[in-house]
Structures are given as structure tokens and as C-alpha cells.
Amino acid sequence: MKYKLQSIMFVLVAFMLGCNEYMVVAVLENISADLKIQISLLGILVTVFAFVYSICTPIISIVFAHVKRHLVLFGLLVVFIIANTLTALAPNFYVLIISRILSGATAGSIISITIIMTNFIAPAEKRAGLISWVYSGAGIANLLGVPVGNKIAEIFSWRYSFAIITILSVIVLLLLISLAPRNTPQITAKNTSKNTESIHNTDKQDFIKDIRVILTCAFIVFACAAQFSYYTYITKLLTKYMKFSPASVSTLLFILGVVAIIGTKLGGFFADHGNMKNMPYLYLFMTPALIIVGLTMHIKILAFVLVALMVIVSNSFGSSVTVYLLDIANNHYPDALDLASSLTPVFSNVGIAIGSLASSLAISYLTLGHVVFVSAVFAALSLITTVLQLKQKHI
């Protein structure tokens, strides 16, 4: 019973982080109007968060490898709360950037620790399902947090949206102090000699050099770049190019949140039934779908339906790749388990950074409505890498 309560807490952690990361996308226009900053420049907020996230997550994992995971988790959550509060109070663009850097620096390690804890507390037969529920937290953030935050920004201020995340984060921290497991296996400084440390490092080096790991990480990067090269500007695409009314944006974001959860649970099903083998079929759909959206954006219902289907695809790989990487580590490189748990969030944010930066650069030469063609290129690369990955030997 306790592991169920712990799992719920971990879902809340992912929900909280998802609200913080994706809320910026929902309120980008409100921030632009309030701080008098061009929306194309504000897209850098997404890029900076993702870039710092991807760099700091493995560094924190290495630096605090000998510290009890629950203590690292609590400390990171305190920093995250301070950073999110700073976002809510930011008087200008520079403070906003600093707050996003701090948020990105902590968010990756927080979700990595929750994933590794879930991997240990869950019964073997429920592991993939529970991990998929943790990933669903970000989908629930899209479902409830982001549209609610958008509506709050519309009625009051975008600052209140982030203030609510701070309140939620404090509640989550207090609950985790009571419920987070204290005894997940890890290397400790007391029993680590120079020889065993060398073995641990070799395991990590061999793991990261494994062609299956390299191709899987490349797939994650391209898949996330395919999504966020257009999703960074989703509110603008919905209103300016698909001609939906601004009042309907919260409802449309809610729908996209629903389908994101469907995609995440679909990913959990894939993880339980063959892991990565279904991925090529999904990305075979996504590439032409993006091209069609770019050509038919004026047919708003068709375009939105295709976007919703693409959101399902974009949220379907998290559980599969995470379980796949954890299985590789468990079976061949046991001392690389913490590293394996961090790769999905790390390379997801590498992809988000690349995708959002590519779209920011592209709109200098193309209209915003054409960024979906940039996304189509990344989707095609996702398809190629996942096909190559499946040709490698099984775990």
C-alpha cells in the first residue's frame, strides 16, 4: 500500500515540474505583453531551461552519487521552489532568464531521482505501468495545470500561475519528507575503494558507449525536437494561423492535455509489450502529418485533430525508452543504473532545446506557421534512428 502512496507523490512531482516547464508556453503572449518583449525572443526561455536541464542533470547525478537520494531530492526541491517563486516575481527579462536557469538546473535531477525510486519500490510486474504514471504527471500538467494557468493569466496575471506552482511545490515537499523511500540501493562512500570505483566508472563508460544507448538517446533528442519546434508557439499557432478565438485556447490546451495522457499510457502499454518495436510505426505517421498541418492550417479542425494525434505520438515513447535503458543497465551495466534513469529526461530536454532554438531561428526566415516543416525534418530523423535502433541485438 505504501508504494502506491509513494507513486502518487512521484506523479505529483512530475505534475509540478511539468507545470513549471510548460506553463511558459501557455503564457508566452501574456509575458510578452507585460514585460514588453518580442515573443520570438521569449522562446529562448524554453531553450535555456531545456539546455541547462540537460547539462546539470548528469553533473548533479555524479556530484551527489554518494549522498542519500532522498536528501538530494529534498535539497533540489527547495532550490526549485525558490527558482519558481523568482519566476513569479521577475521584474524583467534578465531575472526571468535566471529563474529559468535555476529551475532547469534542478528539475532534471528531481525527475531522475523519482524515476529511480519508482524503479525500486514498484513490484516487477507493475514497474513499467508505474513509471508510465510518473511520466503521466507531465501529461496531467498539460491537461489541468497549463490550461488553468492560461486562464488565470488571462483573468489576472501570468505571475499568479507560477505562484500557484510554488504553493503546490511546498505541499509536495512536505509530503515527500514523510513518504520518500530512504533505502534505495546506491554506491556509498564508505564501501567504495579505488578498485571498485574504477569498476563503477567502467560500467558507466561502457553503458554510454553502447550503440543501443546511443541510438535510443538520439531518438529521444529528435522526437522531442520534432514536438517542441512547433509546440513552443502552440498558442500563437492556434489563434493566428488556425484562427481559433483566444477565449478557446484554454479549452484546446485542455484537450491536448487529455491526449497527452493517452499517449503516455499508450507508452506504458508499449513498455509492457515489447518496448521500442512499435515506435517506427508512430513516427512513420508523424512526419507526413506535420507536413499536412503546414499545408492545411487554414482548415482549423483538420489541423487541430492532426496536432492532437501528434501529441499522442510525442508522449508515447517516455516509458518505453526509460524501461529499455534501465533494462540494458540492469542486465549489463548495473553500476550505471542512476545514469540510465537520467538519460530520458536529459536527452528529452536536449531535444526541446534544439527544437525550440531551431524554430526561433527559422521564424526569422519563415512565417511562424511554417515551423511545422522544421518539425517534420526532426520527425523523419526520429524515424530513421528508431529503425536503426531496432536492428541492434536484443537486451
Secondary structure, 3 states (H helix, E strand, C coil): CHHHHHHHHHHHHHHHHHHHHHHHHHCHHHHHHHHCCCHHHHCHHHHHHHHHHHHHHHHHHHHCCCCCHHHHHHHHHHHHHHHHHHHHHCCCHHHHHHHHHHHHHHHHHHHHHHHHHHHHHCCHHHHHHHHHHHHHHHHHHHHHHHHHHHHHHHHCCHHHHHHHHHHHHHHHHHHHHHHCCCCCCCCCCCCCCHHHHHHHHHHHHHHHHCHHHHHHHHHHHHHHHHHHHHHCCHHHHHHHHCCCCHHHHHHHHHHHHHHHHHHHHHHHHHHHCCHHHHHHHHHHHHHHHHHHHHHCCCCHHHHHHHHHHHHHHHCCCHHHHHHHHHHHHHHHCHHHHHHHHHHHHHHHHHHHHHHHHHHHHHCCCCCHHHHHHHHHHHHHHHHHHHHHHHCCCCC
